[in-house]
């Protein structure tokens, strides 16, 4: 069976950081790293839906 997924994932940012993330201040781009360092806790799982997917 092939490994599920890929080498990218969603990083769920906190709701209070959405405006800052979508409208970054070009003079304070390091603030974006602070936002990424404080993600919402999330759990993702997958299920095999077809034997043909193997």
mmCIF entry with sequence, helices, sheets and N, C-alpha, C, O atoms, coordinates in Angstrom:
data_MODEL
# 
_entry.id   MODEL 
# 
_entity.id                         1 
_entity.type                       polymer 
_entity.pdbx_number_of_molecules   1 
# 
_entity_poly.entity_id                      1 
_entity_poly.type                           'polypeptide(L)' 
_entity_poly.nstd_linkage                   no 
_entity_poly.nstd_monomer                   no 
_entity_poly.pdbx_seq_one_letter_code       
;(UNK)(UNK)(UNK)(UNK)(UNK)(UNK)(UNK)(UNK)(UNK)(UNK)(UNK)(UNK)(UNK)(UNK)(UNK)(UNK)
(UNK)(UNK)(UNK)(UNK)(UNK)(UNK)(UNK)(UNK)(UNK)(UNK)(UNK)(UNK)(UNK)(UNK)(UNK)(UNK)
(UNK)(UNK)(UNK)(UNK)(UNK)(UNK)(UNK)(UNK)(UNK)(UNK)(UNK)(UNK)(UNK)(UNK)(UNK)(UNK)
(UNK)(UNK)(UNK)(UNK)(UNK)(UNK)
;
_entity_poly.pdbx_seq_one_letter_code_can   XXXXXXXXXXXXXXXXXXXXXXXXXXXXXXXXXXXXXXXXXXXXXXXXXXXXXX 
_entity_poly.pdbx_strand_id                 A 
# 
loop_
_entity_poly_seq.entity_id 
_entity_poly_seq.num 
_entity_poly_seq.mon_id 
_entity_poly_seq.hetero 
1 1  UNK n 
1 2  UNK n 
1 3  UNK n 
1 4  UNK n 
1 5  UNK n 
1 6  UNK n 
1 7  UNK n 
1 8  UNK n 
1 9  UNK n 
1 10 UNK n 
1 11 UNK n 
1 12 UNK n 
1 13 UNK n 
1 14 UNK n 
1 15 UNK n 
1 16 UNK n 
1 17 UNK n 
1 18 UNK n 
1 19 UNK n 
1 20 UNK n 
1 21 UNK n 
1 22 UNK n 
1 23 UNK n 
1 24 UNK n 
1 25 UNK n 
1 26 UNK n 
1 27 UNK n 
1 28 UNK n 
1 29 UNK n 
1 30 UNK n 
1 31 UNK n 
1 32 UNK n 
1 33 UNK n 
1 34 UNK n 
1 35 UNK n 
1 36 UNK n 
1 37 UNK n 
1 38 UNK n 
1 39 UNK n 
1 40 UNK n 
1 41 UNK n 
1 42 UNK n 
1 43 UNK n 
1 44 UNK n 
1 45 UNK n 
1 46 UNK n 
1 47 UNK n 
1 48 UNK n 
1 49 UNK n 
1 50 UNK n 
1 51 UNK n 
1 52 UNK n 
1 53 UNK n 
1 54 UNK n 
# 
_struct_asym.id          A 
_struct_asym.entity_id   1 
# 
loop_
_struct_conf.conf_type_id 
_struct_conf.id 
_struct_conf.pdbx_PDB_helix_id 
_struct_conf.beg_label_comp_id 
_struct_conf.beg_label_asym_id 
_struct_conf.beg_label_seq_id 
_struct_conf.pdbx_beg_PDB_ins_code 
_struct_conf.end_label_comp_id 
_struct_conf.end_label_asym_id 
_struct_conf.end_label_seq_id 
_struct_conf.pdbx_end_PDB_ins_code 
_struct_conf.beg_auth_comp_id 
_struct_conf.beg_auth_asym_id 
_struct_conf.beg_auth_seq_id 
_struct_conf.end_auth_comp_id 
_struct_conf.end_auth_asym_id 
_struct_conf.end_auth_seq_id 
_struct_conf.pdbx_PDB_helix_class 
_struct_conf.details 
_struct_conf.pdbx_PDB_helix_length 
HELX_P HELX_P1 AA1 UNK A 15 ? UNK A 17 ? UNK A 15 UNK A 17 5 ? 3 
HELX_P HELX_P2 AA2 UNK A 18 ? UNK A 22 ? UNK A 18 UNK A 22 1 ? 5 
HELX_P HELX_P3 AA3 UNK A 30 ? UNK A 36 ? UNK A 30 UNK A 36 1 ? 7 
HELX_P HELX_P4 AA4 UNK A 51 ? UNK A 53 ? UNK A 51 UNK A 53 5 ? 3 
# 
_struct_conf_type.id          HELX_P 
_struct_conf_type.criteria    ? 
_struct_conf_type.reference   ? 
# 
loop_
_atom_site.group_PDB 
_atom_site.id 
_atom_site.type_symbol 
_atom_site.label_atom_id 
_atom_site.label_alt_id 
_atom_site.label_comp_id 
_atom_site.label_asym_id 
_atom_site.label_entity_id 
_atom_site.label_seq_id 
_atom_site.pdbx_PDB_ins_code 
_atom_site.Cartn_x 
_atom_site.Cartn_y 
_atom_site.Cartn_z 
_atom_site.occupancy 
_atom_site.B_iso_or_equiv 
_atom_site.pdbx_formal_charge 
_atom_site.auth_seq_id 
_atom_site.auth_comp_id 
_atom_site.auth_asym_id 
_atom_site.auth_atom_id 
_atom_site.pdbx_PDB_model_num 
ATOM 1   N N  . UNK A 1 1  ? 0.850   -1.187 0.000  1.00 0.00 ? 1  UNK A N  1 
ATOM 2   C CA . UNK A 1 1  ? 0.000   0.000  0.000  1.00 0.00 ? 1  UNK A CA 1 
ATOM 3   C C  . UNK A 1 1  ? 0.889   1.241  0.000  1.00 0.00 ? 1  UNK A C  1 
ATOM 4   O O  . UNK A 1 1  ? 1.874   1.304  0.736  1.00 0.00 ? 1  UNK A O  1 
ATOM 5   N N  . UNK A 1 2  ? 0.548   2.210  -0.811 1.00 0.00 ? 2  UNK A N  1 
ATOM 6   C CA . UNK A 1 2  ? 1.285   3.474  -0.864 1.00 0.00 ? 2  UNK A CA 1 
ATOM 7   C C  . UNK A 1 2  ? 1.015   4.263  0.418  1.00 0.00 ? 2  UNK A C  1 
ATOM 8   O O  . UNK A 1 2  ? -0.045  4.137  1.031  1.00 0.00 ? 2  UNK A O  1 
ATOM 9   N N  . UNK A 1 3  ? 1.983   5.067  0.803  1.00 0.00 ? 3  UNK A N  1 
ATOM 10  C CA . UNK A 1 3  ? 1.818   5.917  1.980  1.00 0.00 ? 3  UNK A CA 1 
ATOM 11  C C  . UNK A 1 3  ? 0.754   6.967  1.689  1.00 0.00 ? 3  UNK A C  1 
ATOM 12  O O  . UNK A 1 3  ? 0.762   7.587  0.626  1.00 0.00 ? 3  UNK A O  1 
ATOM 13  N N  . UNK A 1 4  ? -0.144  7.162  2.617  1.00 0.00 ? 4  UNK A N  1 
ATOM 14  C CA . UNK A 1 4  ? -1.208  8.159  2.447  1.00 0.00 ? 4  UNK A CA 1 
ATOM 15  C C  . UNK A 1 4  ? -0.658  9.551  2.698  1.00 0.00 ? 4  UNK A C  1 
ATOM 16  O O  . UNK A 1 4  ? 0.255   9.735  3.503  1.00 0.00 ? 4  UNK A O  1 
ATOM 17  N N  . UNK A 1 5  ? -1.209  10.508 2.015  1.00 0.00 ? 5  UNK A N  1 
ATOM 18  C CA . UNK A 1 5  ? -0.846  11.896 2.264  1.00 0.00 ? 5  UNK A CA 1 
ATOM 19  C C  . UNK A 1 5  ? 0.238   12.405 1.334  1.00 0.00 ? 5  UNK A C  1 
ATOM 20  O O  . UNK A 1 5  ? 0.465   11.864 0.252  1.00 0.00 ? 5  UNK A O  1 
ATOM 21  N N  . UNK A 1 6  ? 0.893   13.449 1.781  1.00 0.00 ? 6  UNK A N  1 
ATOM 22  C CA . UNK A 1 6  ? 1.923   14.116 0.994  1.00 0.00 ? 6  UNK A CA 1 
ATOM 23  C C  . UNK A 1 6  ? 2.821   14.867 1.954  1.00 0.00 ? 6  UNK A C  1 
ATOM 24  O O  . UNK A 1 6  ? 2.679   14.728 3.168  1.00 0.00 ? 6  UNK A O  1 
ATOM 25  N N  . UNK A 1 7  ? 3.746   15.664 1.431  1.00 0.00 ? 7  UNK A N  1 
ATOM 26  C CA . UNK A 1 7  ? 4.701   16.354 2.304  1.00 0.00 ? 7  UNK A CA 1 
ATOM 27  C C  . UNK A 1 7  ? 4.277   17.772 2.664  1.00 0.00 ? 7  UNK A C  1 
ATOM 28  O O  . UNK A 1 7  ? 5.109   18.589 3.056  1.00 0.00 ? 7  UNK A O  1 
ATOM 29  N N  . UNK A 1 8  ? 2.991   18.064 2.531  1.00 0.00 ? 8  UNK A N  1 
ATOM 30  C CA . UNK A 1 8  ? 2.462   19.381 2.902  1.00 0.00 ? 8  UNK A CA 1 
ATOM 31  C C  . UNK A 1 8  ? 1.300   19.180 3.872  1.00 0.00 ? 8  UNK A C  1 
ATOM 32  O O  . UNK A 1 8  ? 0.667   18.124 3.886  1.00 0.00 ? 8  UNK A O  1 
ATOM 33  N N  . UNK A 1 9  ? 1.036   20.179 4.663  1.00 0.00 ? 9  UNK A N  1 
ATOM 34  C CA . UNK A 1 9  ? -0.098  20.064 5.570  1.00 0.00 ? 9  UNK A CA 1 
ATOM 35  C C  . UNK A 1 9  ? -0.654  21.452 5.876  1.00 0.00 ? 9  UNK A C  1 
ATOM 36  O O  . UNK A 1 9  ? 0.009   22.471 5.679  1.00 0.00 ? 9  UNK A O  1 
ATOM 37  N N  . UNK A 1 10 ? -1.860  21.455 6.352  1.00 0.00 ? 10 UNK A N  1 
ATOM 38  C CA . UNK A 1 10 ? -2.530  22.681 6.767  1.00 0.00 ? 10 UNK A CA 1 
ATOM 39  C C  . UNK A 1 10 ? -1.956  23.110 8.118  1.00 0.00 ? 10 UNK A C  1 
ATOM 40  O O  . UNK A 1 10 ? -1.755  22.276 9.000  1.00 0.00 ? 10 UNK A O  1 
ATOM 41  N N  . UNK A 1 11 ? -1.697  24.380 8.277  1.00 0.00 ? 11 UNK A N  1 
ATOM 42  C CA . UNK A 1 11 ? -1.356  24.923 9.581  1.00 0.00 ? 11 UNK A CA 1 
ATOM 43  C C  . UNK A 1 11 ? -2.511  25.826 9.969  1.00 0.00 ? 11 UNK A C  1 
ATOM 44  O O  . UNK A 1 11 ? -2.698  26.901 9.400  1.00 0.00 ? 11 UNK A O  1 
ATOM 45  N N  . UNK A 1 12 ? -3.275  25.378 10.936 1.00 0.00 ? 12 UNK A N  1 
ATOM 46  C CA . UNK A 1 12 ? -4.466  26.125 11.351 1.00 0.00 ? 12 UNK A CA 1 
ATOM 47  C C  . UNK A 1 12 ? -4.037  27.263 12.277 1.00 0.00 ? 12 UNK A C  1 
ATOM 48  O O  . UNK A 1 12 ? -3.601  27.031 13.405 1.00 0.00 ? 12 UNK A O  1 
ATOM 49  N N  . UNK A 1 13 ? -4.169  28.490 11.785 1.00 0.00 ? 13 UNK A N  1 
ATOM 50  C CA . UNK A 1 13 ? -3.794  29.635 12.619 1.00 0.00 ? 13 UNK A CA 1 
ATOM 51  C C  . UNK A 1 13 ? -4.981  30.043 13.494 1.00 0.00 ? 13 UNK A C  1 
ATOM 52  O O  . UNK A 1 13 ? -6.139  29.780 13.170 1.00 0.00 ? 13 UNK A O  1 
ATOM 53  N N  . UNK A 1 14 ? -4.663  30.672 14.578 1.00 0.00 ? 14 UNK A N  1 
ATOM 54  C CA . UNK A 1 14 ? -5.695  31.095 15.523 1.00 0.00 ? 14 UNK A CA 1 
ATOM 55  C C  . UNK A 1 14 ? -6.575  32.187 14.889 1.00 0.00 ? 14 UNK A C  1 
ATOM 56  O O  . UNK A 1 14 ? -6.074  33.032 14.148 1.00 0.00 ? 14 UNK A O  1 
ATOM 57  N N  . UNK A 1 15 ? -7.871  32.168 15.177 1.00 0.00 ? 15 UNK A N  1 
ATOM 58  C CA . UNK A 1 15 ? -8.787  33.158 14.602 1.00 0.00 ? 15 UNK A CA 1 
ATOM 59  C C  . UNK A 1 15 ? -8.334  34.599 14.833 1.00 0.00 ? 15 UNK A C  1 
ATOM 60  O O  . UNK A 1 15 ? -8.518  35.452 13.965 1.00 0.00 ? 15 UNK A O  1 
ATOM 61  N N  . UNK A 1 16 ? -7.749  34.872 15.985 1.00 0.00 ? 16 UNK A N  1 
ATOM 62  C CA . UNK A 1 16 ? -7.321  36.245 16.272 1.00 0.00 ? 16 UNK A CA 1 
ATOM 63  C C  . UNK A 1 16 ? -6.127  36.685 15.416 1.00 0.00 ? 16 UNK A C  1 
ATOM 64  O O  . UNK A 1 16 ? -5.777  37.865 15.411 1.00 0.00 ? 16 UNK A O  1 
ATOM 65  N N  . UNK A 1 17 ? -5.496  35.743 14.690 1.00 0.00 ? 17 UNK A N  1 
ATOM 66  C CA . UNK A 1 17 ? -4.351  36.085 13.843 1.00 0.00 ? 17 UNK A CA 1 
ATOM 67  C C  . UNK A 1 17 ? -4.687  36.168 12.357 1.00 0.00 ? 17 UNK A C  1 
ATOM 68  O O  . UNK A 1 17 ? -3.811  36.456 11.540 1.00 0.00 ? 17 UNK A O  1 
ATOM 69  N N  . UNK A 1 18 ? -5.928  35.921 12.004 1.00 0.00 ? 18 UNK A N  1 
ATOM 70  C CA . UNK A 1 18 ? -6.303  35.866 10.587 1.00 0.00 ? 18 UNK A CA 1 
ATOM 71  C C  . UNK A 1 18 ? -6.038  37.189 9.874  1.00 0.00 ? 18 UNK A C  1 
ATOM 72  O O  . UNK A 1 18 ? -5.440  37.189 8.799  1.00 0.00 ? 18 UNK A O  1 
ATOM 73  N N  . UNK A 1 19 ? -6.464  38.308 10.438 1.00 0.00 ? 19 UNK A N  1 
ATOM 74  C CA . UNK A 1 19 ? -6.257  39.600 9.770  1.00 0.00 ? 19 UNK A CA 1 
ATOM 75  C C  . UNK A 1 19 ? -4.774  39.907 9.587  1.00 0.00 ? 19 UNK A C  1 
ATOM 76  O O  . UNK A 1 19 ? -4.365  40.381 8.528  1.00 0.00 ? 19 UNK A O  1 
ATOM 77  N N  . UNK A 1 20 ? -3.975  39.642 10.604 1.00 0.00 ? 20 UNK A N  1 
ATOM 78  C CA . UNK A 1 20 ? -2.527  39.888 10.498 1.00 0.00 ? 20 UNK A CA 1 
ATOM 79  C C  . UNK A 1 20 ? -1.905  38.985 9.433  1.00 0.00 ? 20 UNK A C  1 
ATOM 80  O O  . UNK A 1 20 ? -1.010  39.416 8.706  1.00 0.00 ? 20 UNK A O  1 
ATOM 81  N N  . UNK A 1 21 ? -2.367  37.738 9.333  1.00 0.00 ? 21 UNK A N  1 
ATOM 82  C CA . UNK A 1 21 ? -1.827  36.804 8.352  1.00 0.00 ? 21 UNK A CA 1 
ATOM 83  C C  . UNK A 1 21 ? -2.202  37.225 6.925  1.00 0.00 ? 21 UNK A C  1 
ATOM 84  O O  . UNK A 1 21 ? -1.378  37.149 6.013  1.00 0.00 ? 21 UNK A O  1 
ATOM 85  N N  . UNK A 1 22 ? -3.440  37.665 6.741  1.00 0.00 ? 22 UNK A N  1 
ATOM 86  C CA . UNK A 1 22 ? -3.906  38.036 5.404  1.00 0.00 ? 22 UNK A CA 1 
ATOM 87  C C  . UNK A 1 22 ? -3.430  39.419 4.968  1.00 0.00 ? 22 UNK A C  1 
ATOM 88  O O  . UNK A 1 22 ? -3.408  39.715 3.773  1.00 0.00 ? 22 UNK A O  1 
ATOM 89  N N  . UNK A 1 23 ? -3.052  40.264 5.918  1.00 0.00 ? 23 UNK A N  1 
ATOM 90  C CA . UNK A 1 23 ? -2.585  41.614 5.616  1.00 0.00 ? 23 UNK A CA 1 
ATOM 91  C C  . UNK A 1 23 ? -1.288  41.891 6.375  1.00 0.00 ? 23 UNK A C  1 
ATOM 92  O O  . UNK A 1 23 ? -1.265  42.736 7.270  1.00 0.00 ? 23 UNK A O  1 
ATOM 93  N N  . UNK A 1 24 ? -0.210  41.186 6.024  1.00 0.00 ? 24 UNK A N  1 
ATOM 94  C CA . UNK A 1 24 ? 1.037   41.343 6.791  1.00 0.00 ? 24 UNK A CA 1 
ATOM 95  C C  . UNK A 1 24 ? 1.647   42.728 6.632  1.00 0.00 ? 24 UNK A C  1 
ATOM 96  O O  . UNK A 1 24 ? 1.577   43.335 5.563  1.00 0.00 ? 24 UNK A O  1 
ATOM 97  N N  . UNK A 1 25 ? 2.240   43.210 7.705  1.00 0.00 ? 25 UNK A N  1 
ATOM 98  C CA . UNK A 1 25 ? 2.959   44.469 7.682  1.00 0.00 ? 25 UNK A CA 1 
ATOM 99  C C  . UNK A 1 25 ? 4.355   44.190 7.116  1.00 0.00 ? 25 UNK A C  1 
ATOM 100 O O  . UNK A 1 25 ? 5.122   43.456 7.739  1.00 0.00 ? 25 UNK A O  1 
ATOM 101 N N  . UNK A 1 26 ? 4.703   44.751 5.960  1.00 0.00 ? 26 UNK A N  1 
ATOM 102 C CA . UNK A 1 26 ? 6.004   44.442 5.345  1.00 0.00 ? 26 UNK A CA 1 
ATOM 103 C C  . UNK A 1 26 ? 7.198   44.847 6.204  1.00 0.00 ? 26 UNK A C  1 
ATOM 104 O O  . UNK A 1 26 ? 8.315   44.384 5.970  1.00 0.00 ? 26 UNK A O  1 
ATOM 105 N N  . UNK A 1 27 ? 6.975   45.696 7.183  1.00 0.00 ? 27 UNK A N  1 
ATOM 106 C CA . UNK A 1 27 ? 8.061   46.118 8.074  1.00 0.00 ? 27 UNK A CA 1 
ATOM 107 C C  . UNK A 1 27 ? 8.219   45.184 9.278  1.00 0.00 ? 27 UNK A C  1 
ATOM 108 O O  . UNK A 1 27 ? 9.172   45.309 10.048 1.00 0.00 ? 27 UNK A O  1 
ATOM 109 N N  . UNK A 1 28 ? 7.275   44.246 9.433  1.00 0.00 ? 28 UNK A N  1 
ATOM 110 C CA . UNK A 1 28 ? 7.306   43.327 10.575 1.00 0.00 ? 28 UNK A CA 1 
ATOM 111 C C  . UNK A 1 28 ? 6.984   41.903 10.113 1.00 0.00 ? 28 UNK A C  1 
ATOM 112 O O  . UNK A 1 28 ? 6.132   41.241 10.706 1.00 0.00 ? 28 UNK A O  1 
ATOM 113 N N  . UNK A 1 29 ? 7.650   41.432 9.070  1.00 0.00 ? 29 UNK A N  1 
ATOM 114 C CA . UNK A 1 29 ? 7.362   40.105 8.551  1.00 0.00 ? 29 UNK A CA 1 
ATOM 115 C C  . UNK A 1 29 ? 7.741   38.993 9.528  1.00 0.00 ? 29 UNK A C  1 
ATOM 116 O O  . UNK A 1 29 ? 7.230   37.878 9.421  1.00 0.00 ? 29 UNK A O  1 
ATOM 117 N N  . UNK A 1 30 ? 8.615   39.277 10.464 1.00 0.00 ? 30 UNK A N  1 
ATOM 118 C CA . UNK A 1 30 ? 8.958   38.261 11.461 1.00 0.00 ? 30 UNK A CA 1 
ATOM 119 C C  . UNK A 1 30 ? 7.752   37.906 12.326 1.00 0.00 ? 30 UNK A C  1 
ATOM 120 O O  . UNK A 1 30 ? 7.729   36.845 12.951 1.00 0.00 ? 30 UNK A O  1 
ATOM 121 N N  . UNK A 1 31 ? 6.754   38.782 12.366 1.00 0.00 ? 31 UNK A N  1 
ATOM 122 C CA . UNK A 1 31 ? 5.525   38.480 13.106 1.00 0.00 ? 31 UNK A CA 1 
ATOM 123 C C  . UNK A 1 31 ? 4.811   37.263 12.518 1.00 0.00 ? 31 UNK A C  1 
ATOM 124 O O  . UNK A 1 31 ? 4.071   36.578 13.224 1.00 0.00 ? 31 UNK A O  1 
ATOM 125 N N  . UNK A 1 32 ? 5.030   36.991 11.227 1.00 0.00 ? 32 UNK A N  1 
ATOM 126 C CA . UNK A 1 32 ? 4.405   35.829 10.587 1.00 0.00 ? 32 UNK A CA 1 
ATOM 127 C C  . UNK A 1 32 ? 4.941   34.536 11.197 1.00 0.00 ? 32 UNK A C  1 
ATOM 128 O O  . UNK A 1 32 ? 4.194   33.572 11.360 1.00 0.00 ? 32 UNK A O  1 
ATOM 129 N N  . UNK A 1 33 ? 6.219   34.510 11.532 1.00 0.00 ? 33 UNK A N  1 
ATOM 130 C CA . UNK A 1 33 ? 6.799   33.327 12.179 1.00 0.00 ? 33 UNK A CA 1 
ATOM 131 C C  . UNK A 1 33 ? 6.192   33.110 13.555 1.00 0.00 ? 33 UNK A C  1 
ATOM 132 O O  . UNK A 1 33 ? 5.977   31.973 13.974 1.00 0.00 ? 33 UNK A O  1 
ATOM 133 N N  . UNK A 1 34 ? 5.917   34.197 14.251 1.00 0.00 ? 34 UNK A N  1 
ATOM 134 C CA . UNK A 1 34 ? 5.287   34.092 15.575 1.00 0.00 ? 34 UNK A CA 1 
ATOM 135 C C  . UNK A 1 34 ? 3.906   33.457 15.427 1.00 0.00 ? 34 UNK A C  1 
ATOM 136 O O  . UNK A 1 34 ? 3.524   32.613 16.237 1.00 0.00 ? 34 UNK A O  1 
ATOM 137 N N  . UNK A 1 35 ? 3.164   33.852 14.409 1.00 0.00 ? 35 UNK A N  1 
ATOM 138 C CA . UNK A 1 35 ? 1.831   33.276 14.166 1.00 0.00 ? 35 UNK A CA 1 
ATOM 139 C C  . UNK A 1 35 ? 1.951   31.782 13.866 1.00 0.00 ? 35 UNK A C  1 
ATOM 140 O O  . UNK A 1 35 ? 1.175   30.983 14.389 1.00 0.00 ? 35 UNK A O  1 
ATOM 141 N N  . UNK A 1 36 ? 2.915   31.401 13.030 1.00 0.00 ? 36 UNK A N  1 
ATOM 142 C CA . UNK A 1 36 ? 3.088   29.989 12.693 1.00 0.00 ? 36 UNK A CA 1 
ATOM 143 C C  . UNK A 1 36 ? 3.558   29.158 13.883 1.00 0.00 ? 36 UNK A C  1 
ATOM 144 O O  . UNK A 1 36 ? 3.273   27.962 13.958 1.00 0.00 ? 36 UNK A O  1 
ATOM 145 N N  . UNK A 1 37 ? 4.268   29.779 14.802 1.00 0.00 ? 37 UNK A N  1 
ATOM 146 C CA . UNK A 1 37 ? 4.760   29.072 15.981 1.00 0.00 ? 37 UNK A CA 1 
ATOM 147 C C  . UNK A 1 37 ? 3.685   28.861 17.042 1.00 0.00 ? 37 UNK A C  1 
ATOM 148 O O  . UNK A 1 37 ? 3.939   28.206 18.053 1.00 0.00 ? 37 UNK A O  1 
ATOM 149 N N  . UNK A 1 38 ? 2.487   29.407 16.825 1.00 0.00 ? 38 UNK A N  1 
ATOM 150 C CA . UNK A 1 38 ? 1.392   29.287 17.793 1.00 0.00 ? 38 UNK A CA 1 
ATOM 151 C C  . UNK A 1 38 ? 0.117   28.808 17.089 1.00 0.00 ? 38 UNK A C  1 
ATOM 152 O O  . UNK A 1 38 ? -0.890  29.517 17.083 1.00 0.00 ? 38 UNK A O  1 
ATOM 153 N N  . UNK A 1 39 ? 0.155   27.593 16.489 1.00 0.00 ? 39 UNK A N  1 
ATOM 154 C CA . UNK A 1 39 ? -1.018  27.129 15.738 1.00 0.00 ? 39 UNK A CA 1 
ATOM 155 C C  . UNK A 1 39 ? -2.123  26.604 16.658 1.00 0.00 ? 39 UNK A C  1 
ATOM 156 O O  . UNK A 1 39 ? -1.906  26.335 17.840 1.00 0.00 ? 39 UNK A O  1 
ATOM 157 N N  . UNK A 1 40 ? -3.290  26.472 16.084 1.00 0.00 ? 40 UNK A N  1 
ATOM 158 C CA . UNK A 1 40 ? -4.405  25.816 16.757 1.00 0.00 ? 40 UNK A CA 1 
ATOM 159 C C  . UNK A 1 40 ? -4.074  24.328 16.788 1.00 0.00 ? 40 UNK A C  1 
ATOM 160 O O  . UNK A 1 40 ? -3.581  23.784 15.799 1.00 0.00 ? 40 UNK A O  1 
ATOM 161 N N  . UNK A 1 41 ? -4.340  23.664 17.913 1.00 0.00 ? 41 UNK A N  1 
ATOM 162 C CA . UNK A 1 41 ? -4.143  22.213 17.967 1.00 0.00 ? 41 UNK A CA 1 
ATOM 163 C C  . UNK A 1 41 ? -5.160  21.553 17.050 1.00 0.00 ? 41 UNK A C  1 
ATOM 164 O O  . UNK A 1 41 ? -6.361  21.799 17.160 1.00 0.00 ? 41 UNK A O  1 
ATOM 165 N N  . UNK A 1 42 ? -4.679  20.724 16.157 1.00 0.00 ? 42 UNK A N  1 
ATOM 166 C CA . UNK A 1 42 ? -5.565  20.044 15.215 1.00 0.00 ? 42 UNK A CA 1 
ATOM 167 C C  . UNK A 1 42 ? -5.109  18.596 15.068 1.00 0.00 ? 42 UNK A C  1 
ATOM 168 O O  . UNK A 1 42 ? -3.931  18.283 15.245 1.00 0.00 ? 42 UNK A O  1 
ATOM 169 N N  . UNK A 1 43 ? -6.038  17.734 14.749 1.00 0.00 ? 43 UNK A N  1 
ATOM 170 C CA . UNK A 1 43 ? -5.746  16.332 14.534 1.00 0.00 ? 43 UNK A CA 1 
ATOM 171 C C  . UNK A 1 43 ? -6.379  15.931 13.214 1.00 0.00 ? 43 UNK A C  1 
ATOM 172 O O  . UNK A 1 43 ? -7.580  16.117 13.018 1.00 0.00 ? 43 UNK A O  1 
ATOM 173 N N  . UNK A 1 44 ? -5.588  15.389 12.317 1.00 0.00 ? 44 UNK A N  1 
ATOM 174 C CA . UNK A 1 44 ? -6.083  14.964 11.009 1.00 0.00 ? 44 UNK A CA 1 
ATOM 175 C C  . UNK A 1 44 ? -5.901  13.460 10.888 1.00 0.00 ? 44 UNK A C  1 
ATOM 176 O O  . UNK A 1 44 ? -4.893  12.906 11.326 1.00 0.00 ? 44 UNK A O  1 
ATOM 177 N N  . UNK A 1 45 ? -6.872  12.819 10.299 1.00 0.00 ? 45 UNK A N  1 
ATOM 178 C CA . UNK A 1 45 ? -6.759  11.391 10.062 1.00 0.00 ? 45 UNK A CA 1 
ATOM 179 C C  . UNK A 1 45 ? -7.347  11.083 8.699  1.00 0.00 ? 45 UNK A C  1 
ATOM 180 O O  . UNK A 1 45 ? -8.059  11.899 8.115  1.00 0.00 ? 45 UNK A O  1 
ATOM 181 N N  . UNK A 1 46 ? -7.043  9.909  8.207  1.00 0.00 ? 46 UNK A N  1 
ATOM 182 C CA . UNK A 1 46 ? -7.570  9.509  6.921  1.00 0.00 ? 46 UNK A CA 1 
ATOM 183 C C  . UNK A 1 46 ? -8.114  8.098  7.048  1.00 0.00 ? 46 UNK A C  1 
ATOM 184 O O  . UNK A 1 46 ? -7.813  7.381  8.002  1.00 0.00 ? 46 UNK A O  1 
ATOM 185 N N  . UNK A 1 47 ? -8.904  7.723  6.088  1.00 0.00 ? 47 UNK A N  1 
ATOM 186 C CA . UNK A 1 47 ? -9.361  6.341  6.033  1.00 0.00 ? 47 UNK A CA 1 
ATOM 187 C C  . UNK A 1 47 ? -9.290  5.871  4.595  1.00 0.00 ? 47 UNK A C  1 
ATOM 188 O O  . UNK A 1 47 ? -9.520  6.649  3.668  1.00 0.00 ? 47 UNK A O  1 
ATOM 189 N N  . UNK A 1 48 ? -8.979  4.633  4.411  1.00 0.00 ? 48 UNK A N  1 
ATOM 190 C CA . UNK A 1 48 ? -8.912  4.037  3.095  1.00 0.00 ? 48 UNK A CA 1 
ATOM 191 C C  . UNK A 1 48 ? -10.349 3.768  2.640  1.00 0.00 ? 48 UNK A C  1 
ATOM 192 O O  . UNK A 1 48 ? -11.081 3.033  3.303  1.00 0.00 ? 48 UNK A O  1 
ATOM 193 N N  . UNK A 1 49 ? -10.748 4.351  1.527  1.00 0.00 ? 49 UNK A N  1 
ATOM 194 C CA . UNK A 1 49 ? -12.136 4.222  1.093  1.00 0.00 ? 49 UNK A CA 1 
ATOM 195 C C  . UNK A 1 49 ? -12.306 3.153  0.023  1.00 0.00 ? 49 UNK A C  1 
ATOM 196 O O  . UNK A 1 49 ? -13.432 2.764  -0.291 1.00 0.00 ? 49 UNK A O  1 
ATOM 197 N N  . UNK A 1 50 ? -11.198 2.673  -0.541 1.00 0.00 ? 50 UNK A N  1 
ATOM 198 C CA . UNK A 1 50 ? -11.301 1.667  -1.586 1.00 0.00 ? 50 UNK A CA 1 
ATOM 199 C C  . UNK A 1 50 ? -10.037 0.828  -1.615 1.00 0.00 ? 50 UNK A C  1 
ATOM 200 O O  . UNK A 1 50 ? -8.932  1.351  -1.466 1.00 0.00 ? 50 UNK A O  1 
ATOM 201 N N  . UNK A 1 51 ? -10.198 -0.449 -1.805 1.00 0.00 ? 51 UNK A N  1 
ATOM 202 C CA . UNK A 1 51 ? -9.033  -1.320 -1.955 1.00 0.00 ? 51 UNK A CA 1 
ATOM 203 C C  . UNK A 1 51 ? -8.265  -0.960 -3.222 1.00 0.00 ? 51 UNK A C  1 
ATOM 204 O O  . UNK A 1 51 ? -7.056  -1.182 -3.292 1.00 0.00 ? 51 UNK A O  1 
ATOM 205 N N  . UNK A 1 52 ? -8.951  -0.405 -4.228 1.00 0.00 ? 52 UNK A N  1 
ATOM 206 C CA . UNK A 1 52 ? -8.302  -0.019 -5.486 1.00 0.00 ? 52 UNK A CA 1 
ATOM 207 C C  . UNK A 1 52 ? -7.301  1.099  -5.278 1.00 0.00 ? 52 UNK A C  1 
ATOM 208 O O  . UNK A 1 52 ? -6.425  1.300  -6.119 1.00 0.00 ? 52 UNK A O  1 
ATOM 209 N N  . UNK A 1 53 ? -7.408  1.829  -4.183 1.00 0.00 ? 53 UNK A N  1 
ATOM 210 C CA . UNK A 1 53 ? -6.490  2.943  -3.902 1.00 0.00 ? 53 UNK A CA 1 
ATOM 211 C C  . UNK A 1 53 ? -5.103  2.440  -3.498 1.00 0.00 ? 53 UNK A C  1 
ATOM 212 O O  . UNK A 1 53 ? -4.155  3.223  -3.445 1.00 0.00 ? 53 UNK A O  1 
ATOM 213 N N  . UNK A 1 54 ? -4.977  1.151  -3.216 1.00 0.00 ? 54 UNK A N  1 
ATOM 214 C CA . UNK A 1 54 ? -3.686  0.597  -2.776 1.00 0.00 ? 54 UNK A CA 1 
ATOM 215 C C  . UNK A 1 54 ? -2.675  0.557  -3.893 1.00 0.00 ? 54 UNK A C  1 
ATOM 216 O O  . UNK A 1 54 ? -1.543  0.119  -3.686 1.00 0.00 ? 54 UNK A O  1 
# 
